[in-house]
Amino acid sequence: MNAHSGKTAIVTGASTGIGRATAEALAKAGFRVFGTSRRAVEDEPRGVAMLTCDVTDDAAVLAIVSTVLSRTGRIDLLVNNAGIGLLGGAEESSISQIQALFDVNLFGVIRLTNAVLPLMRQRGQGRIVNISSVLGLIPAPYSAHYAATKHALEGYSESLDHETRAFNVRIALVEPAYTRSAFEQNTLAADSTLKDYEDARARARAVMKEATAIGDTPESVAAAVLLAATDEHPRRRYPAGKMARQVSVLRRLVPAKAFDKSLRKQMRLPV
């Protein structure tokens, strides 16, 4: 019998990209997987039961957890993957746009987590894997608000892991770099663009497009999620893919001034 047979997993944002690859990898590993998406999808991931859920809606989140629990009687794993991007100068976004970004990327995670934690605590076991980003580790010119959501997610996840360890519930972060997925299509433009940032913003978008085209595959990120979900001795962070591993090492070892210079060069900003 598969080691994970009988276990139940929820994967948010499972209709495309990293979420889809992760849901399929977990199903292949033996989990009974429920994926969520904001809208119903015709082309469902293989072996995955898809449910509609807006992670910014408290009632929808509670309904999804209730549905899964009624069908399986347990929730062993939650993968918080649903997210959106935002590209533009930091002062180019309205407060309402920034709040909407945080509502998905951070508060959506917290809503799902708060909904499943009581069940996991009562059973004395569970795993929550949050999809972060290397932008949760490093600065991100022209993605300042997106990076802020991921920096916040990192602090929340690491702090929560200390709280839940007593109940045998562990929290892990998976940190992809640029990934060949539809994420760029889910990246919003700033809602109050300024001419002063026009050229640099365009260069930042070009860098994102080029790096995404040659980035890691969603399947490589899914492999990191599967490891984070099943590791007997889970780590706090799992860099996903070659680029993410390189960035993680460089951030720790390279002097700040040199790292800053390299980042600006990569982003085609004046050094």
C-alpha positions as CSV (number, residue, x, y, z in Angstrom):
1,M,0.0,0.0,0.0
2,N,1.2,3.5,-0.8
3,A,2.5,5.3,2.3
4,H,0.2,8.2,1.6
5,S,-2.9,6.2,0.7
6,G,-5.9,7.4,2.6
7,K,-4.5,10.9,3.3
8,T,-6.3,14.0,2.1
9,A,-4.8,17.1,0.7
10,I,-6.2,20.5,-0.4
11,V,-4.3,22.5,-3.0
12,T,-5.4,26.1,-3.7
13,G,-5.0,27.6,-7.1
14,A,-4.8,24.1,-8.7
15,S,-6.2,24.8,-12.2
16,T,-2.9,25.8,-13.8
17,G,0.9,26.1,-13.3
18,I,2.5,25.2,-10.0
19,G,-0.8,24.4,-8.3
20,R,-1.9,22.0,-11.1
21,A,1.5,20.2,-11.2
22,T,1.5,19.9,-7.4
23,A,-2.1,18.5,-7.2
24,E,-1.2,15.9,-9.8
25,A,2.1,15.0,-8.1
26,L,0.3,14.5,-4.8
27,A,-2.4,12.4,-6.4
28,K,0.2,10.2,-8.0
29,A,1.9,9.8,-4.6
30,G,-1.3,8.4,-3.2
31,F,-3.1,11.5,-1.6
32,R,-6.7,12.0,-2.2
33,V,-6.5,15.6,-3.6
34,F,-9.0,18.4,-3.7
35,G,-7.9,21.3,-5.8
36,T,-9.5,24.8,-5.7
37,S,-9.9,27.5,-8.3
38,R,-11.8,30.8,-8.4
39,R,-13.8,29.6,-11.4
40,A,-14.9,26.1,-12.5
41,V,-12.5,24.5,-15.0
42,E,-13.3,22.0,-17.7
43,D,-9.7,20.6,-18.0
44,E,-9.2,19.2,-14.5
45,P,-5.9,18.0,-13.2
46,R,-5.5,14.2,-13.4
47,G,-6.8,12.4,-10.3
48,V,-7.9,15.6,-8.6
49,A,-11.4,16.7,-7.5
50,M,-11.8,20.4,-8.3
51,L,-13.9,22.7,-6.2
52,T,-14.5,26.4,-6.7
53,C,-13.3,28.7,-4.0
54,D,-12.3,32.4,-3.7
55,V,-9.7,32.5,-1.0
56,T,-10.7,36.1,-0.2
57,D,-14.2,34.9,0.9
58,D,-14.4,33.7,4.5
59,A,-17.6,31.8,3.9
60,A,-16.3,30.1,0.7
61,V,-13.2,29.0,2.5
62,L,-15.1,27.4,5.4
63,A,-17.5,25.8,2.9
64,I,-14.6,24.1,1.1
65,V,-13.1,22.7,4.2
66,S,-16.5,21.5,5.3
67,T,-17.1,19.8,2.0
68,V,-13.7,18.0,2.0
69,L,-14.2,16.9,5.6
70,S,-17.7,15.6,4.9
71,R,-16.3,13.5,2.0
72,T,-13.1,12.2,3.7
73,G,-13.4,12.8,7.4
74,R,-9.8,14.2,7.5
75,I,-7.5,16.8,6.2
76,D,-3.8,15.9,6.4
77,L,-2.2,18.4,4.1
78,L,-2.9,22.0,2.9
79,V,-0.9,23.5,0.1
80,N,-1.5,27.3,0.0
81,N,-0.6,28.1,-3.6
82,A,-3.2,30.6,-4.9
83,G,-1.7,33.9,-5.6
84,I,-1.4,36.9,-7.9
85,G,1.4,39.2,-9.0
86,L,1.7,43.0,-9.3
87,L,4.3,44.7,-11.4
88,G,5.0,48.4,-11.2
89,G,6.7,51.1,-9.1
90,A,5.8,51.0,-5.5
91,E,4.1,54.4,-5.6
92,E,2.2,53.5,-8.7
93,S,-0.4,51.3,-6.9
94,S,-3.3,52.6,-4.9
95,I,-3.8,51.4,-1.4
96,S,-6.9,49.5,-2.5
97,Q,-4.9,47.6,-5.1
98,I,-2.2,46.7,-2.6
99,Q,-4.9,45.6,-0.1
100,A,-6.4,43.3,-2.7
101,L,-3.0,41.8,-3.4
102,F,-2.5,41.1,0.3
103,D,-6.0,39.7,0.6
104,V,-5.1,36.9,-1.8
105,N,-1.4,36.3,-1.2
106,L,-1.3,36.6,2.6
107,F,-4.8,36.7,4.1
108,G,-6.0,34.0,1.8
109,V,-3.3,31.7,3.2
110,I,-4.3,32.7,6.8
111,R,-8.0,32.0,6.1
112,L,-7.3,28.5,4.8
113,T,-4.8,27.8,7.6
114,N,-7.2,29.0,10.3
115,A,-9.9,26.8,8.8
116,V,-7.9,23.5,8.8
117,L,-5.7,24.0,12.0
118,P,-8.4,23.1,14.5
119,L,-8.9,19.7,12.7
120,M,-5.2,19.1,12.5
121,R,-4.7,20.0,16.2
122,Q,-7.4,17.6,17.3
123,R,-5.9,14.7,15.3
124,G,-2.4,15.5,16.5
125,Q,-0.9,15.7,13.0
126,G,-0.9,17.7,9.8
127,R,1.3,19.6,7.4
128,I,0.8,23.0,5.8
129,V,3.0,24.0,2.8
130,N,2.9,27.6,1.8
131,I,4.2,28.6,-1.7
132,S,6.4,31.6,-1.2
133,S,9.1,32.8,-3.6
134,V,12.7,33.8,-3.7
135,L,11.2,37.3,-3.6
136,G,10.4,36.5,0.0
137,L,14.2,36.5,0.5
138,I,15.5,39.3,-1.7
139,P,14.5,42.8,-2.8
140,A,12.3,43.1,-5.9
141,P,12.4,46.4,-7.7
142,Y,9.1,47.0,-9.5
143,S,7.5,44.1,-7.5
144,A,7.8,45.7,-4.1
145,H,4.2,44.9,-3.0
146,Y,4.4,41.4,-4.3
147,A,7.7,40.9,-2.4
148,A,6.1,42.4,0.7
149,T,3.4,39.7,0.6
150,K,6.0,37.0,0.4
151,H,8.2,38.5,3.1
152,A,5.1,38.6,5.3
153,L,4.2,35.0,4.4
154,E,7.7,33.9,5.4
155,G,7.5,35.6,8.8
156,Y,4.0,34.3,9.4
157,S,4.9,30.7,8.4
158,E,8.1,30.4,10.4
159,S,6.4,31.9,13.5
160,L,3.3,29.7,13.1
161,D,5.5,26.6,12.9
162,H,6.9,27.3,16.3
163,E,3.3,27.5,17.7
164,T,2.0,24.3,16.1
165,R,4.9,22.0,16.6
166,A,3.6,20.9,20.0
167,F,0.5,19.4,18.2
168,N,2.7,17.6,15.5
169,V,1.5,20.1,12.9
170,R,4.3,21.5,10.8
171,I,4.5,24.5,8.5
172,A,7.0,24.6,5.5
173,L,7.8,27.1,2.8
174,V,8.5,26.3,-0.8
175,E,10.4,29.1,-2.6
176,P,10.4,29.0,-6.4
177,A,12.2,31.4,-8.6
178,Y,10.9,32.2,-12.2
179,T,8.7,29.4,-13.3
180,R,7.4,28.5,-16.7
181,S,3.7,29.0,-15.9
182,A,0.8,31.3,-16.5
183,F,1.8,33.4,-13.5
184,E,2.8,36.3,-15.7
185,Q,-0.7,36.4,-17.1
186,N,-2.0,36.6,-13.5
187,T,0.3,39.6,-12.8
188,L,-1.5,42.8,-12.4
189,A,-0.3,46.2,-13.8
190,A,-0.1,49.1,-11.3
191,D,-3.4,51.0,-11.4
192,S,-1.8,54.5,-11.3
193,T,1.2,54.5,-13.6
194,L,3.7,57.4,-13.6
195,K,5.7,58.5,-16.6
196,D,8.9,58.7,-14.4
197,Y,8.9,55.0,-14.0
198,E,7.9,54.0,-17.6
199,D,11.3,53.0,-19.0
200,A,12.5,51.1,-15.9
201,R,9.1,49.4,-15.5
202,A,9.2,48.2,-19.1
203,R,12.7,46.8,-18.5
204,A,11.5,45.0,-15.4
205,R,8.6,43.5,-17.3
206,A,11.0,42.4,-20.1
207,V,13.3,40.8,-17.5
208,M,10.4,38.9,-16.0
209,K,9.2,37.7,-19.4
210,E,12.7,36.5,-20.5
211,A,13.4,34.8,-17.2
212,T,10.0,33.1,-17.1
213,A,10.6,31.7,-20.6
214,I,13.7,29.8,-19.5
215,G,12.7,29.3,-15.9
216,D,12.1,26.1,-13.9
217,T,9.2,23.9,-14.8
218,P,6.1,23.7,-12.6
219,E,6.9,20.0,-12.1
220,S,10.2,20.8,-10.5
221,V,8.4,23.1,-8.0
222,A,5.8,20.3,-7.4
223,A,8.6,17.9,-6.6
224,A,9.8,20.4,-3.9
225,V,6.2,20.6,-2.5
226,L,5.9,16.9,-2.4
227,L,9.2,16.7,-0.4
228,A,8.0,19.4,1.9
229,A,4.7,17.6,2.4
230,T,6.2,14.2,3.2
231,D,9.6,14.9,4.6
232,E,9.9,13.0,7.9
233,H,12.0,15.8,9.4
234,P,10.6,18.9,7.6
235,R,12.8,21.9,7.0
236,R,11.4,25.5,7.2
237,R,12.3,26.3,3.6
238,Y,12.6,24.3,0.4
239,P,14.1,26.3,-2.5
240,A,12.5,24.9,-5.7
241,G,14.6,24.6,-8.8
242,K,18.2,25.5,-9.7
243,M,17.8,29.2,-9.8
244,A,16.0,29.4,-6.5
245,R,18.8,27.3,-4.8
246,Q,21.4,29.6,-6.3
247,V,19.6,32.7,-5.1
248,S,19.2,31.2,-1.6
249,V,22.9,30.5,-1.3
250,L,24.0,33.8,-2.7
251,R,21.7,35.8,-0.4
252,R,23.3,34.1,2.6
253,L,26.9,34.2,1.5
254,V,27.5,37.2,-0.8
255,P,28.3,40.6,0.8
256,A,25.3,43.0,0.7
257,K,27.0,45.5,-1.5
258,A,28.0,42.9,-4.1
259,F,24.5,41.3,-4.0
260,D,22.9,44.8,-4.4
261,K,25.1,45.5,-7.5
262,S,24.3,42.1,-9.1
263,L,20.6,42.6,-8.5
264,R,20.5,46.0,-10.1
265,K,22.5,44.7,-13.1
266,Q,20.1,41.9,-13.6
267,M,17.1,44.2,-13.4
268,R,18.8,46.6,-15.9
269,L,18.9,49.4,-13.3
270,P,21.8,51.9,-13.1
271,V,24.6,50.5,-10.9
